[in-house]
């Protein structure tokens, strides 16, 4: 055995075995604790990452839901605006038709009034001209006695003329 201790390779081998045995017995517990600590840190970081991912997915889903709700609201507002525009257009068309009808009635009434005024004006002018001609004719061709008879006959016919005028109106 002396010879085995004389060889430096054997001493190195024995020293190595002793080192490994001491490292195993003395360093195993702290090494395992350190590895367990690192595993715990990594596990905590993974849990935090999972939690952050879940929160991000929830926030994304919430944003998508809000976006969908906003798009639906915009579509509803557009639909209501189109309906209101169509309703306003129909109301404007109806109001225009009523206004045009009223204007046409007013124009027809004005034409009728102007026509009746024109007829009355022509009638008044014809009566005035007829009376003027009758006066001239009577003054030139009628004697004093005949004029008195005509006045008395006109006075007698006045009630009959008044009644005829009432029926004509």
Beta strands, then each sheet from edge to edge (+ up, - down):
end
